[in-house]
Amino acid sequence: MSRYKKMLEIIGDLSDFSVYKIRGSDEPVVRRKGGPSSRMVKTHDAFENTRRYNMEFGGRATISSHVMNILRPMKLLGDYNLAGPLNAMFKPIQGLDTVSDLGERNIELTKNPKLLEGINLNRRTSFESIIANPLKYTLSKDALEASVTFPELIPNVNFFLPGNFGWYKFIAVLGMVPDVFFNFRGYCLKSGYHTRPSNSFKMAHSDWFTISQQSKAVTLTCNIMDMRQAIIKEAGENNYSCLLGVGIAFGAMDRGEVEIIKYVGGGKILAMV
């Protein structure tokens, strides 16, 4: 992959090259066209291992989609595409399956769920760079419930604004991430079906607060116990992990209402069990 400094604003195909942009970078990305045809990759013996690696990549993309779905309420806070880094994070988890053949290794996040803790949705302004104090929280897989307390915030002491904003609010999400297994149909949940990510999460958020000298502590609570039967039906009794995500959003007043400012703020995966 090559990059070039901006001379002409070109996006699209250019002779043997493709030029495009990605969120989180101001510079265009340049890729050379070419390589083996898709038919060759699918059928030729020389690409047998490539097909196996591609199959496992698809499995990681499946479980990543469930994480992305839980974090969807905080999507507007993120300033880059999280899908690629998430997929990479699941690679060592997939490697924990030392029994299955290459191309068929299961992805059991329940073996090491804390691997995802601390993942930030932002590169320019991490959650910790905005709220300096650690958050107090509880997270129970048995009760399918979580609570998180955001501390009292004092600007320029433990609260650092990434810009000149007048409003902010807190967000918490709780959801389940199912393990993903391989069978003759490909990668799927324990139920054996290629189920799409369902809304197996709950979100809680505070009111909008104005930037002031000091704010009170705020506690948010999420409970997904009413989803337990659906979770067990799809993922199995113990084949799922609970994810607690937190975020802080900033807003601006528009026509008498506070509107969230896109791609500004901070969010992260706070805890997993």
ABEGO torsion letter per residue (X at the ends): XBBBBBABBBBEBBEABBBBBBBGBABBBBBBBEEBBAAAAAABAAAAAAAAAAAAAAAAAAAAAAAAAAAAAAAAABABBAAAAAAAAAAAAAAABAABBBGABBBBAAABAAAABGBBABAABBAAAABABBBBBBBBAAAGBBBBBBBBBBBGAABBBABBBABBBBBBBBBBBBBBBBBAAEBBBAAGBBBBBBBBBBBBBBBBBBBBABBBBBBBBBBAAAAAAAAAAAAEAAABBBBBBBBBBBBBBBGGBBBBBBGBEBBBBABBX
